[in-house]
Amino acid sequence: MKEVGYKFDVIVVGAGPAGSSAAYTLARKGFKVLLVERGRIPGSKNVFGGRVYADPLREVFDGFDDSAPVHRWVTKERISMVSGEAMTSLEFHERKRTSFTTYLTELANWMARKVEEAGGIVLTEITVDELVIERGRVTGIRVGDEKISSEVVIDAEGINRLLLERAGLVPKLELRHAGLGVKEVIKLSKKEIEDLFGLEEDEGLAWLMMGDITGGLPGGAFLYTNRDSVSLGLVVMLGEAVKVTREHISRYVEALRLHPLLERYFRNGRIMEYSAHLVPEYTWPSLPHRLYADGLLVAGDAAGLLLNLGYNFRGVDYAVYSGYLAAKAVEKAHELGGMTSENLSVYERLLEESFVMRQLRKFRNAPRMRENGRLYSTYPEVVNSVMDQLFHSTYEVPKVMEAFKRAKEGRVGWLDLIRDLIEVVRSV
């Protein structure tokens, strides 16, 4: 193995939100930073639903509000329970700039340019074959037959943690601990989107759906409005989905687009993109035993840092902030005299004190709640049956409790209902 002559202070693997955040923060502090990405352009290997919470990005990246590729600010939230061709929805509308929609390729490119502006080096189409470990310490990366050396490596390779697995630092990810996100991006004009979804200019809609709209797969569907396109897809619990499905997952997304309640939105649309991506579902089993070692830190999806509450998804902002904290840990270790495991352990303390780990601990039982199959079949049927009785009664309108008793009859017993209600309250 040949060693490249130049030695970096920091090598960051993966130019997604976590890697670019870490590289940008350190480059601004004067560290010699190399950010490597296996895709042709930063973000080309990244996939997400379409929504990002803004404040953590504002904190990390200078000039966010002036130059970040924001498509629409999410001002309208809609949650729907679907059974057959019936749908009950809850909608909330408020004009705040809390979260936005975008293409992750655009956002990742913008972040990578910020890294270069800060003095970091960004190299794309670089496949890292392994972490170089010498005498128990990570000393760089191997690309082909060449070694690139650094004082510390920040692993932000994503949920497919091949480098960490090859190094024996994490176990192989189990199917039951991961979800599969699949989506289509459908081209529509800016005016069509605003007319179809009742939006003003630059306003966006985040629409989450649960029930049989996912074709019997355990999970939920989503729709996000971009500037001149719509991101439509679903996220399913992978361990359960492989037991249920007998078709390619793309068929489920196609069925979602053609669903009687949704197809009218896309009659004039054109499919621009299809993509799929694994996501962490169970944070604690997904976490590496340690997020630091001699010469190494782990950030973003590689560290399992993602929150899915069913009604609120936090991924990009968690990744950005974990990369930022990893950079802060490198700064601290440098002040303490070197990138030893002991010095880098400050990273876990910074994470524990941050909103990221506080939220993940607060909602640590949420994944278990989502294993309940009644959430995807029984309860949407019950809710829609109640609504049908209340609004479509021909002569006599029942009381709400009457309608509820009729709706649940033969579907769910009182004991299961109470247990499920307690579980939901405890989890979210």
URPEHU-V160133 format. One line per field, one symbol per residue. ss: DSSP state (A for helix, B for strand, O for the rest). phi: phi as a letter, one per 40 degrees, with the letter a starting at -180 (. if undefined). A space follows every 50 residues. Layout:
ss->???
phi->???
This chain:
ss->OBBOOOOBBBBBBOOOAAAAAAAAAAAAOOOOBBBBOOOOOOOOOOOOOO BBBOAAAAAAOOOAAAAOOOOBBBBBBBBBBBBOOBBBBBBBBOOOOOBB BOOAAAAAAAAAAAAAAOOOBBBOOOOOOBBBBBOOBBBBBBBOOBBBBB BBBBBOOOOOOAAAAAOOOOOOOOAAABBBBBBBBBBOOAAAAAAAAOOO OOBBBBBBBBBAAAOOOOBBBBBBBOOOBBBBBBBBBAAAAAAAOOOOAA AAAAAAAOOOOOAAAAOOOBBBBBBBBBBBOOAAAAOOOOOBBOOBBBOA AAAOOOBBOOOOBBOAAAAAAAAAAAAAAAAAAAAAOOOOAAAAOAAAAA AAAOAAAAAAAAOOOAAAAOOOAAAOOAAAAAAAAAAAAAAOOOOOOOOA AAAAAAAAOOOOOAAAAAAAAAAAAAAO
phi->.cbcccbccabbbhccdccccccccccccgccbbbbbcccbdgcbcbaci bbccdcccccbcgdccbccccaccbbbbbbbbagbbabbbbbbacbbcaa bacccccccccccccccchcbbbbfbcccaccbbfgbcbibbbgbbbbca cabbcbcgcccccccccgcaccccdccbbbbbabbbcacdcdccccbgbc dgcbbbbbbbhcccggcciabaabcccbabcbaabbcccccccccbbccc ccccccccddcbcccbdbcbccabaaacbcbbdccccddacaadgabbbg cccgcabbbgbabbbccccdccccccccccdccccchiccdccccddccc cccccdccccccbccdccccccccccbccdccccccccccbbccbbcccd ccccccccdgbaccccccdccccccccb
